Amino acid sequence: MRWLTSALVCALALSAQSIRIESLAPYYPTPEAIVDRMLQLGGLHAGEKMFDLGSGDGRIVIMAARKYQADATGVEFEDTLVKQSMKRIASLGLASTARIIHGDLLKADYTSADLLTVYLLPIAGRRLAPILEKQLKKGTRIVSHNAEFPDWTPVKIEEIPDDGQGHSHRLYLYQR
């Protein structure tokens, strides 16, 4: 009976860890038009360092490197998505300006960031905000897709009534 209790506790702990990571950034691809708008709203320029937190299939990182000539980094926890992203980055010849870090977005280093893009659940903003407040340099821009950072005041809110697929979006621009 004791081993059953131990096994149950271990299973619950692993399940809770899995839920924690997935609950911060479940995979839902951002439409290409919204990706471009996020990077435009964030004022991304050539050579700037940008990070996409919960980078999914890498589409924001790829567009940042390819179209905006930025030094682009994604942070993604899901193995399959990391491999898919890295394969696409390599096939496009972007390995010198685009990369994906396989890891927990709450543990990454964003001190060099000029721009962060995020498409996370609201709970992620509450957990991420104190980390970013400590790490981000003055002037760093943050563009959040559909979720506000609590206790932060956006510089700009942009409503996108239709992304071309019949869905509306709201983008929040913050500046530290």
Buried (B, 14 or more C-beta within 10 A) or exposed (E): EEEEEEEEEEEEEEEEEEEEBEEBBEBEEBBEBBBBBBBBBBBBEEEBBBBBBBBBBBBBBBBBBBEBBBBBBBBBBBEEBBEBBBEBBEEEEBEEBBBBBBEBBBEBEBEBBBBBBBBBBEEBBEBBBEBBEEBBEEEBBBBBBBBBBEEBEBEEEBEBEEBEEEEEBBBBBBBB
